[in-house]
């Protein structure tokens, strides 16, 4: 069950709201913010609050998708082009899931090339589902 369905199930209960549930599902699936904002602007109680909840959920999920895409793009760019700070290769730190760092990160014994200066670039990648 999606978060939109949870909102609809919680707020629009019973057989009297069947048509509204279908309409809100359609609007949410098509991300029709204009109509949802018009409904949310009415001060008629449960329908307006439901529309506001759906708008909030859609905006939150869009922000999560954008953040995930930006992080994925940064990892791919770093893997192909190297560290964005110094140009050295990057490596995955296996002590934590999603931890990437420049190969020149850390003390001399841990860096790929101890003759080069250290770099502090790190990336923590968290998958949002």
BALOBA-1460 file (C-alpha; in Angstrom, 3 decimals):
// residues 129
<rec num="1" residu="x" x="0.000" y="0.000" z="0.000"/>
<rec num="2" residu="x" x="1.403" y="3.389" z="-0.993"/>
<rec num="3" residu="x" x="1.569" y="6.383" z="1.315"/>
<rec num="4" residu="x" x="-1.157" y="8.084" z="-0.753"/>
<rec num="5" residu="x" x="-3.449" y="5.090" z="-0.199"/>
<rec num="6" residu="x" x="-2.717" y="5.266" z="3.540"/>
<rec num="7" residu="x" x="-3.693" y="8.950" z="3.587"/>
<rec num="8" residu="x" x="-6.902" y="8.228" z="1.697"/>
<rec num="9" residu="x" x="-7.802" y="5.229" z="3.847"/>
<rec num="10" residu="x" x="-7.221" y="7.197" z="7.049"/>
<rec num="11" residu="x" x="-9.076" y="10.368" z="6.056"/>
<rec num="12" residu="x" x="-11.792" y="9.306" z="3.616"/>
<rec num="13" residu="x" x="-13.573" y="6.437" z="5.339"/>
<rec num="14" residu="x" x="-16.699" y="4.596" z="4.415"/>
<rec num="15" residu="x" x="-18.732" y="4.220" z="1.232"/>
<rec num="16" residu="x" x="-19.691" y="7.913" z="1.126"/>
<rec num="17" residu="x" x="-16.171" y="8.914" z="0.087"/>
<rec num="18" residu="x" x="-15.641" y="6.312" z="-2.654"/>
<rec num="19" residu="x" x="-15.806" y="8.853" z="-5.502"/>
<rec num="20" residu="x" x="-13.453" y="11.263" z="-3.701"/>
<rec num="21" residu="x" x="-10.930" y="8.474" z="-3.057"/>
<rec num="22" residu="x" x="-10.908" y="7.574" z="-6.773"/>
<rec num="23" residu="x" x="-10.542" y="11.229" z="-7.775"/>
<rec num="24" residu="x" x="-7.672" y="11.857" z="-5.339"/>
<rec num="25" residu="x" x="-5.884" y="8.681" z="-6.505"/>
<rec num="26" residu="x" x="-6.189" y="9.855" z="-10.108"/>
<rec num="27" residu="x" x="-4.900" y="13.352" z="-9.265"/>
<rec num="28" residu="x" x="-2.006" y="11.956" z="-7.205"/>
<rec num="29" residu="x" x="-1.020" y="9.453" z="-9.915"/>
<rec num="30" residu="x" x="-0.886" y="12.261" z="-12.491"/>
<rec num="31" residu="x" x="0.717" y="14.670" z="-10.004"/>
<rec num="32" residu="x" x="-1.978" y="17.245" z="-10.797"/>
<rec num="33" residu="x" x="-0.858" y="19.849" z="-8.270"/>
<rec num="34" residu="x" x="-3.103" y="22.593" z="-9.694"/>
<rec num="35" residu="x" x="-6.349" y="20.767" z="-8.989"/>
<rec num="36" residu="x" x="-5.097" y="19.444" z="-5.658"/>
<rec num="37" residu="x" x="-4.109" y="22.978" z="-4.595"/>
<rec num="38" residu="x" x="-7.561" y="24.261" z="-5.591"/>
<rec num="39" residu="x" x="-9.203" y="21.569" z="-3.448"/>
<rec num="40" residu="x" x="-6.775" y="22.267" z="-0.603"/>
<rec num="41" residu="x" x="-7.664" y="25.977" z="-0.768"/>
<rec num="42" residu="x" x="-11.283" y="25.304" z="0.145"/>
<rec num="43" residu="x" x="-11.981" y="25.389" z="3.843"/>
<rec num="44" residu="x" x="-14.450" y="22.512" z="3.806"/>
<rec num="45" residu="x" x="-12.778" y="20.182" z="6.261"/>
<rec num="46" residu="x" x="-11.749" y="16.653" z="5.429"/>
<rec num="47" residu="x" x="-11.408" y="16.992" z="1.631"/>
<rec num="48" residu="x" x="-9.174" y="20.063" z="1.896"/>
<rec num="49" residu="x" x="-7.036" y="18.424" z="4.586"/>
<rec num="50" residu="x" x="-6.731" y="15.250" z="2.502"/>
<rec num="51" residu="x" x="-5.639" y="17.291" z="-0.528"/>
<rec num="52" residu="x" x="-3.034" y="19.088" z="1.617"/>
<rec num="53" residu="x" x="-1.736" y="15.763" z="2.934"/>
<rec num="54" residu="x" x="-1.425" y="14.350" z="-0.598"/>
<rec num="55" residu="x" x="0.374" y="17.488" z="-1.841"/>
<rec num="56" residu="x" x="2.812" y="17.230" z="1.065"/>
<rec num="57" residu="x" x="3.460" y="13.535" z="0.358"/>
<rec num="58" residu="x" x="3.987" y="14.139" z="-3.382"/>
<rec num="59" residu="x" x="6.390" y="17.017" z="-2.719"/>
<rec num="60" residu="x" x="8.310" y="14.933" z="-0.180"/>
<rec num="61" residu="x" x="8.635" y="11.968" z="-2.539"/>
<rec num="62" residu="x" x="9.723" y="14.267" z="-5.396"/>
<rec num="63" residu="x" x="12.422" y="15.761" z="-3.158"/>
<rec num="64" residu="x" x="13.567" y="12.253" z="-2.166"/>
<rec num="65" residu="x" x="13.795" y="11.214" z="-5.837"/>
<rec num="66" residu="x" x="15.772" y="14.337" z="-6.724"/>
<rec num="67" residu="x" x="18.168" y="13.811" z="-3.812"/>
<rec num="68" residu="x" x="18.734" y="10.173" z="-4.813"/>
<rec num="69" residu="x" x="19.351" y="11.107" z="-8.455"/>
<rec num="70" residu="x" x="21.820" y="13.832" z="-7.452"/>
<rec num="71" residu="x" x="23.721" y="11.430" z="-5.195"/>
<rec num="72" residu="x" x="23.776" y="8.716" z="-7.880"/>
<rec num="73" residu="x" x="25.064" y="11.256" z="-10.402"/>
<rec num="74" residu="x" x="27.821" y="12.351" z="-8.019"/>
<rec num="75" residu="x" x="28.954" y="8.739" z="-7.476"/>
<rec num="76" residu="x" x="28.997" y="7.987" z="-11.211"/>
<rec num="77" residu="x" x="30.873" y="11.218" z="-11.928"/>
<rec num="78" residu="x" x="33.416" y="10.461" z="-9.191"/>
<rec num="79" residu="x" x="33.878" y="6.881" z="-10.420"/>
<rec num="80" residu="x" x="34.542" y="7.972" z="-13.990"/>
<rec num="81" residu="x" x="36.360" y="11.269" z="-13.406"/>
<rec num="82" residu="x" x="37.921" y="10.662" z="-10.005"/>
<rec num="83" residu="x" x="37.777" y="12.734" z="-6.854"/>
<rec num="84" residu="x" x="36.105" y="16.118" z="-7.422"/>
<rec num="85" residu="x" x="38.709" y="17.797" z="-5.166"/>
<rec num="86" residu="x" x="42.051" y="16.345" z="-6.262"/>
<rec num="87" residu="x" x="41.357" y="14.037" z="-9.228"/>
<rec num="88" residu="x" x="42.587" y="10.827" z="-7.538"/>
<rec num="89" residu="x" x="40.533" y="7.654" z="-7.813"/>
<rec num="90" residu="x" x="37.771" y="7.004" z="-5.308"/>
<rec num="91" residu="x" x="37.157" y="3.856" z="-3.328"/>
<rec num="92" residu="x" x="34.387" y="2.389" z="-1.266"/>
<rec num="93" residu="x" x="35.065" y="2.172" z="2.456"/>
<rec num="94" residu="x" x="33.727" y="-1.221" z="3.514"/>
<rec num="95" residu="x" x="33.309" y="-0.337" z="7.187"/>
<rec num="96" residu="x" x="29.986" y="1.431" z="6.455"/>
<rec num="97" residu="x" x="27.511" y="0.787" z="3.691"/>
<rec num="98" residu="x" x="27.398" y="3.698" z="1.246"/>
<rec num="99" residu="x" x="30.662" y="5.323" z="2.339"/>
<rec num="100" residu="x" x="32.859" y="6.478" z="-0.553"/>
<rec num="101" residu="x" x="36.105" y="8.399" z="-0.161"/>
<rec num="102" residu="x" x="39.083" y="9.675" z="-2.096"/>
<rec num="103" residu="x" x="41.972" y="7.208" z="-2.303"/>
<rec num="104" residu="x" x="44.168" y="9.983" z="-0.841"/>
<rec num="105" residu="x" x="42.010" y="10.181" z="2.296"/>
<rec num="106" residu="x" x="43.541" y="9.411" z="5.693"/>
<rec num="107" residu="x" x="47.009" y="8.942" z="7.141"/>
<rec num="108" residu="x" x="50.007" y="8.197" z="4.926"/>
<rec num="109" residu="x" x="49.783" y="4.456" z="5.496"/>
<rec num="110" residu="x" x="46.208" y="4.334" z="4.208"/>
<rec num="111" residu="x" x="46.525" y="6.610" z="1.150"/>
<rec num="112" residu="x" x="47.023" y="5.190" z="-2.349"/>
<rec num="113" residu="x" x="50.106" y="7.350" z="-2.947"/>
<rec num="114" residu="x" x="51.799" y="8.629" z="0.204"/>
<rec num="115" residu="x" x="53.936" y="11.072" z="-1.790"/>
<rec num="116" residu="x" x="50.851" y="13.095" z="-2.792"/>
<rec num="117" residu="x" x="49.055" y="15.419" z="-0.357"/>
<rec num="118" residu="x" x="46.036" y="14.123" z="1.584"/>
<rec num="119" residu="x" x="42.484" y="14.797" z="0.454"/>
<rec num="120" residu="x" x="39.432" y="14.929" z="2.692"/>
<rec num="121" residu="x" x="36.647" y="14.252" z="0.135"/>
<rec num="122" residu="x" x="34.028" y="11.736" z="1.331"/>
<rec num="123" residu="x" x="30.494" y="10.863" z="0.310"/>
<rec num="124" residu="x" x="27.863" y="9.069" z="2.329"/>
<rec num="125" residu="x" x="25.237" y="7.558" z="0.057"/>
<rec num="126" residu="x" x="21.905" y="6.685" z="1.669"/>
<rec num="127" residu="x" x="19.325" y="4.931" z="-0.483"/>
<rec num="128" residu="x" x="15.813" y="6.271" z="0.103"/>
<rec num="129" residu="x" x="13.024" y="3.822" z="-0.663"/>
